[in-house]
Amino acid sequence: MKTVFKSTVLGALAFVACTTFISCEKDQDNAHEQLENQTTVEKGFLHEQAYPERTGKLVTIELNGESVEVEEIDGQYVLGDILIDKEDVMIKNGKSTGRTGSRWPNNTVYYEIQSSLPNQARVTNAIAHWEANTSLKFVKRTNQTAYIYFRSGSGCSSSVGRTGRRQNINLANGCSTGNTIHEIGHAVGLWHEQSRKDRDQYITINFQNIQANRDFNFKTYAQQGYDGDEYTNSLDFNSIMLYGSYAFSANGQPTIVKKDGSTYNAQRNGLSSGDIAGIKIMYPGGGGNDICEGVAPWSSSQNYQVGDRVTYRGYLYERTSSGWTRIGQCGASKSSNAQDVPHLNDVAKN
């Protein structure tokens, strides 16, 4: 499955390839994606790029003692599909700055959705997919300073790991639920699968087929100046974090092939079993994690919005358009059956 940051460089993040903001561009496969728990088919992007329609100037920065060539666009450092905060790095010969946070404490990810973001269901469906398959909990932000902000953008992009401040997940109109699952993967610490340090045992990179000035997308995390770990024994061709064979192709020929020379398709349907296994190592839990951890108790003086969660008399509830739905009992890792709860709806009039 993935590659995970060890808690040194720019933050103890986790997993396969990228660096701070990530964006998704249409792959030449023009494939359809379908999330496993949805009946509608979405078109999405099958490889990531921060600014699909733009090319910046090349500059060299230093990451953890490694000189790395990146693009600079609108004052941001761009490493393929990643934007690197200038707060995190210095120009070459400067000192690299390590982040103080990377993984989300208590397996709790705080978030907020821009009110004007189109098709917000792709965000809520992606969050539901993560919560159903991992021990991570996503809680709507109140006054937390470290949180994910889902907003409109030029591509599908995200920071990698917890930055300790507001971090954006940018979603263009074409970004699907599957792309949003992918970007959340970056935000909780996943790198792209093809940047594994041992990837040359499983794939061959055809650098001659890569678009000009895009070969940095195909470096390992170590070559990019980052530390990491592989949490599966081999490269996961089913990972939602893996680029397809034709990503960034300049001539219609494959840029990534298996060792036998064959091509493969990227998928943006959902987390693979390898993705889930790696996340469980990064964020252990599932049986012992309290689903109510980090969630404030219900208050009669609070005005709640759809999606807000509270605890009440030993249970976790979520606000819906029709009232409150019980998610599960505090102390449990997942809800067995969400259900409407009249007694809380009777009490909570706001």
C-alpha positions as CSV (number, residue, x, y, z in Angstrom):
1,M,0.0,0.0,0.0
2,K,1.6,3.2,1.0
3,T,4.6,5.1,2.2
4,V,4.4,6.9,5.5
5,F,6.4,9.9,6.8
6,K,8.3,9.2,9.9
7,S,7.9,12.5,11.9
8,T,11.0,14.4,10.7
9,V,10.9,16.3,7.4
10,L,8.2,18.9,6.9
11,G,6.1,16.9,9.3
12,A,5.8,13.2,10.2
13,L,3.3,12.5,7.5
14,A,2.6,9.2,5.8
15,F,2.6,7.4,2.6
16,V,3.3,7.4,-1.1
17,A,4.3,10.4,-3.2
18,C,3.4,14.1,-3.2
19,T,4.2,17.1,-0.9
20,T,1.8,19.6,0.1
21,F,-1.1,20.4,-2.2
22,I,-2.4,18.0,-4.8
23,S,-4.5,18.4,-7.8
24,C,-6.1,16.0,-10.2
25,E,-6.1,16.3,-14.1
26,K,-8.0,14.2,-16.6
27,D,-6.3,11.0,-17.7
28,Q,-6.4,10.0,-21.3
29,D,-8.4,6.9,-20.4
30,N,-11.5,9.1,-20.0
31,A,-12.7,6.4,-17.6
32,H,-15.7,6.5,-15.4
33,E,-15.5,6.1,-11.6
34,Q,-18.1,4.6,-9.4
35,L,-17.9,4.7,-5.6
36,E,-18.8,1.3,-4.2
37,N,-21.7,2.7,-2.1
38,Q,-23.2,4.9,-4.8
39,T,-25.4,4.0,-7.7
40,T,-24.5,7.0,-9.9
41,V,-21.4,7.0,-12.1
42,E,-19.1,10.0,-11.8
43,K,-16.4,11.2,-14.1
44,G,-13.3,12.1,-12.3
45,F,-9.6,12.6,-12.8
46,L,-7.2,9.7,-12.7
47,H,-4.0,11.5,-12.0
48,E,-3.2,14.5,-10.0
49,Q,-1.7,17.9,-11.0
50,A,-1.9,21.1,-9.0
51,Y,-2.4,23.4,-12.0
52,P,-3.5,21.4,-15.0
53,E,-3.5,24.3,-17.4
54,R,-0.4,26.2,-16.2
55,T,3.4,25.9,-16.3
56,G,5.5,27.7,-13.8
57,K,9.2,28.7,-13.6
58,L,11.6,26.1,-12.4
59,V,13.3,26.8,-9.1
60,T,15.4,24.7,-6.7
61,I,14.5,24.3,-3.1
62,E,16.1,22.3,-0.3
63,L,14.0,19.6,1.4
64,N,15.7,17.8,4.3
65,G,19.1,18.3,2.8
66,E,18.1,17.3,-0.7
67,S,18.0,19.8,-3.6
68,V,14.7,19.4,-5.4
69,E,13.6,21.1,-8.6
70,V,10.0,22.4,-8.5
71,E,7.8,24.8,-10.3
72,E,6.8,28.1,-8.8
73,I,3.2,29.3,-9.6
74,D,1.5,32.3,-8.0
75,G,4.1,32.3,-5.3
76,Q,3.6,28.6,-4.5
77,Y,6.1,25.8,-4.9
78,V,4.6,23.1,-7.0
79,L,6.0,19.6,-7.0
80,G,3.8,18.0,-9.7
81,D,0.5,17.7,-8.1
82,I,1.7,19.2,-4.8
83,L,1.9,22.7,-3.6
84,I,4.7,23.2,-0.9
85,D,4.1,25.9,1.6
86,K,6.9,28.5,1.8
87,E,6.4,28.3,5.5
88,D,7.8,24.8,5.4
89,V,10.8,25.2,3.2
90,M,13.5,27.7,2.2
91,I,15.1,28.4,-1.1
92,K,18.2,26.3,-1.9
93,N,21.0,26.8,0.7
94,G,18.4,27.8,3.2
95,K,17.3,25.6,6.1
96,S,14.4,23.2,5.8
97,T,11.7,23.7,8.4
98,G,10.1,20.7,10.1
99,R,6.4,20.8,11.0
100,T,5.3,20.2,14.5
101,G,2.3,18.1,13.6
102,S,1.5,15.4,11.0
103,R,-1.0,12.8,12.1
104,W,-4.4,13.8,13.5
105,P,-4.6,13.4,17.3
106,N,-7.2,11.0,18.7
107,N,-7.9,9.8,15.1
108,T,-10.1,12.9,14.8
109,V,-10.1,15.1,11.7
110,Y,-11.8,18.5,12.0
111,Y,-13.2,20.0,8.8
112,E,-15.3,22.8,7.3
113,I,-17.0,23.0,3.9
114,Q,-17.1,26.3,2.0
115,S,-20.7,27.3,1.7
116,S,-20.4,28.0,-2.0
117,L,-18.7,24.7,-2.9
118,P,-20.7,23.0,-5.6
119,N,-21.8,19.4,-5.1
120,Q,-21.0,19.1,-1.4
121,A,-22.3,15.5,-1.5
122,R,-19.0,14.4,-2.9
123,V,-17.3,15.6,0.3
124,T,-19.8,14.1,2.7
125,N,-19.8,10.8,0.7
126,A,-16.0,10.7,0.7
127,I,-16.0,11.3,4.5
128,A,-18.6,8.6,5.0
129,H,-16.3,6.2,3.0
130,W,-13.3,7.0,5.2
131,E,-15.3,6.6,8.4
132,A,-16.8,3.3,7.2
133,N,-13.4,1.8,6.4
134,T,-11.0,3.3,9.0
135,S,-10.9,4.3,12.6
136,L,-10.7,8.0,11.6
137,K,-13.5,10.3,12.7
138,F,-14.4,13.5,10.9
139,V,-15.9,16.3,13.0
140,K,-17.2,19.6,11.9
141,R,-15.0,22.4,13.1
142,T,-16.1,24.9,15.8
143,N,-13.1,26.9,16.9
144,Q,-10.2,24.5,16.2
145,T,-7.2,26.1,14.4
146,A,-6.0,22.9,12.8
147,Y,-8.6,21.7,10.3
148,I,-9.4,20.8,6.7
149,Y,-11.2,23.4,4.6
150,F,-13.0,22.0,1.5
151,R,-13.2,24.7,-1.1
152,S,-13.4,25.4,-4.8
153,G,-10.1,25.3,-6.7
154,S,-8.5,24.9,-10.0
155,G,-7.8,21.2,-9.5
156,C,-8.2,18.5,-6.8
157,S,-5.5,19.4,-4.3
158,S,-4.6,18.9,-0.7
159,S,-1.9,19.2,1.9
160,V,-0.1,16.1,3.0
161,G,-0.7,15.2,6.6
162,R,-1.8,17.5,9.4
163,T,-0.2,20.9,9.1
164,G,-1.3,22.3,12.5
165,R,-3.3,25.1,10.9
166,R,-6.0,25.5,8.3
167,Q,-5.2,23.4,5.3
168,N,-7.2,23.5,2.1
169,I,-8.6,20.6,0.0
170,N,-9.3,22.3,-3.3
171,L,-12.0,20.8,-5.5
172,A,-12.6,21.8,-9.1
173,N,-16.1,21.1,-10.5
174,G,-14.7,18.0,-12.2
175,C,-13.4,16.4,-9.0
176,S,-15.4,13.4,-8.1
177,T,-16.2,11.6,-4.9
178,G,-13.3,9.3,-5.6
179,N,-11.0,12.2,-6.2
180,T,-12.1,13.6,-2.8
181,I,-11.4,10.3,-1.1
182,H,-7.9,10.5,-2.7
183,E,-7.3,14.1,-1.5
184,I,-8.5,13.2,2.0
185,G,-5.9,10.4,1.8
186,H,-3.2,13.0,1.4
187,A,-4.6,15.2,4.2
188,V,-4.3,12.3,6.6
189,G,-0.8,11.4,5.5
190,L,-0.8,9.3,2.4
191,W,1.7,9.8,-0.4
192,H,1.3,8.5,-4.0
193,E,2.0,4.8,-4.3
194,Q,4.4,5.2,-7.2
195,S,6.8,7.1,-5.0
196,R,7.6,4.1,-2.8
197,K,11.3,3.8,-2.2
198,D,11.2,0.2,-3.5
199,R,9.0,0.9,-6.5
200,D,11.6,-0.1,-9.0
201,Q,11.1,-3.7,-8.0
202,Y,7.5,-3.5,-9.3
203,I,7.3,-0.8,-12.0
204,T,9.4,0.8,-14.6
205,I,9.3,4.6,-15.2
206,N,9.6,5.5,-18.9
207,F,11.1,8.9,-18.5
208,Q,11.4,9.4,-22.2
209,N,7.6,9.5,-22.4
210,I,7.0,12.1,-19.7
211,Q,6.0,15.6,-20.4
212,A,8.8,18.2,-20.3
213,N,9.6,19.4,-16.8
214,R,7.2,16.9,-15.3
215,D,9.6,14.1,-14.4
216,F,9.7,15.3,-10.8
217,N,6.2,13.7,-10.5
218,F,7.9,10.3,-10.7
219,K,10.6,10.6,-8.0
220,T,10.4,8.6,-4.9
221,Y,9.7,10.3,-1.6
222,A,13.4,9.8,-0.7
223,Q,14.5,11.5,-3.9
224,Q,12.1,14.4,-3.0
225,G,13.8,14.9,0.3
226,Y,11.3,13.1,2.5
227,D,11.5,10.2,5.0
228,G,8.9,7.4,4.9
229,D,7.9,3.9,5.4
230,E,6.2,1.2,3.3
231,Y,3.4,-0.5,5.3
232,T,2.7,-3.2,2.7
233,N,5.1,-5.8,1.4
234,S,4.8,-4.7,-2.3
235,L,3.4,-1.9,-4.5
236,D,-0.4,-1.9,-4.4
237,F,-1.7,-1.7,-8.0
238,N,-5.2,-1.2,-6.5
239,S,-4.3,1.8,-4.4
240,I,-6.4,4.9,-4.8
241,M,-3.2,6.8,-4.4
242,L,-1.5,5.3,-7.5
243,Y,-1.1,7.1,-10.9
244,G,-2.2,5.2,-14.0
245,S,0.2,4.1,-16.8
246,Y,-0.4,7.2,-18.9
247,A,-0.1,9.9,-16.3
248,F,1.7,13.0,-17.7
249,S,2.4,11.3,-21.0
250,A,3.8,13.5,-23.7
251,N,3.3,11.2,-26.6
252,G,0.5,8.9,-25.8
253,Q,2.9,6.2,-24.7
254,P,2.9,4.8,-21.1
255,T,5.0,6.6,-18.5
256,I,4.6,3.8,-15.9
257,V,4.5,0.0,-16.7
258,K,4.7,-3.1,-14.7
259,K,8.0,-5.0,-14.8
260,D,6.7,-7.3,-17.5
261,G,6.0,-4.2,-19.7
262,S,2.2,-4.3,-19.3
263,T,0.1,-1.3,-18.5
264,Y,-2.6,-1.0,-15.8
265,N,-5.5,1.4,-15.0
266,A,-5.6,3.7,-12.0
267,Q,-8.8,3.5,-9.9
268,R,-10.6,6.2,-8.0
269,N,-13.5,4.1,-6.7
270,G,-12.4,3.8,-3.1
271,L,-9.7,2.8,-0.6
272,S,-8.1,-0.6,-1.5
273,S,-7.5,-3.3,1.1
274,G,-3.8,-2.2,1.1
275,D,-4.8,1.4,1.7
276,I,-7.0,0.4,4.6
277,A,-4.3,-1.8,6.1
278,G,-1.7,1.0,6.0
279,I,-4.1,3.5,7.5
280,K,-4.8,1.0,10.4
281,I,-1.1,1.1,11.2
282,M,-1.0,4.9,11.1
283,Y,-4.2,5.3,13.0
284,P,-4.8,2.2,15.0
285,G,-8.2,1.6,16.5
286,G,-11.4,0.3,15.2
287,G,-12.2,-1.8,18.2
288,G,-11.1,0.4,21.0
289,N,-11.5,3.9,19.7
290,D,-14.3,5.9,21.2
291,I,-16.5,7.4,18.4
292,C,-17.5,10.2,20.8
293,E,-13.9,11.3,21.5
294,G,-13.4,14.9,20.6
295,V,-17.1,15.6,20.1
296,A,-18.7,18.2,22.4
297,P,-21.9,17.4,24.3
298,W,-25.2,18.8,23.1
299,S,-26.0,22.3,24.4
300,S,-29.4,24.0,24.4
301,S,-27.6,27.3,23.8
302,Q,-25.9,26.1,20.6
303,N,-27.3,26.6,17.1
304,Y,-26.5,23.5,15.2
305,Q,-26.3,23.0,11.4
306,V,-26.7,19.9,9.2
307,G,-23.7,17.7,9.7
308,D,-22.9,18.8,13.2
309,R,-22.2,16.0,15.7
310,V,-22.9,16.0,19.5
311,T,-22.9,13.6,22.4
312,Y,-26.0,13.1,24.4
313,R,-26.7,10.7,27.3
314,G,-23.9,8.3,26.2
315,Y,-24.6,8.4,22.4
316,L,-23.2,10.1,19.4
317,Y,-25.7,12.0,17.2
318,E,-25.5,13.9,13.9
319,R,-27.8,16.7,12.8
320,T,-29.7,16.1,9.6
321,S,-32.2,18.1,7.7
322,S,-35.1,16.4,9.5
323,G,-33.7,16.3,13.0
324,W,-31.0,14.2,14.9
325,T,-29.8,10.8,13.9
326,R,-28.1,8.5,16.4
327,I,-24.8,7.3,15.1
328,G,-23.8,4.9,17.9
329,Q,-23.0,4.5,21.5
330,C,-20.0,6.2,23.0
331,G,-17.1,3.8,23.5
332,A,-17.8,2.0,20.2
333,S,-15.7,2.4,17.1
334,K,-18.5,2.4,14.6
335,S,-22.3,2.7,14.5
336,S,-24.2,-0.5,13.9
337,N,-27.4,1.1,12.8
338,A,-28.0,4.9,12.5
339,Q,-31.5,5.8,13.6
340,D,-33.7,8.7,14.2
341,V,-34.0,9.5,17.9
342,P,-37.3,11.3,18.9
343,H,-36.3,12.1,22.4
344,L,-33.3,14.2,21.4
345,N,-35.3,15.8,18.6
346,D,-37.9,16.8,21.1
347,V,-35.3,18.4,23.4
348,A,-33.2,20.0,20.6
349,K,-35.4,22.6,19.0
350,N,-32.6,24.7,17.4
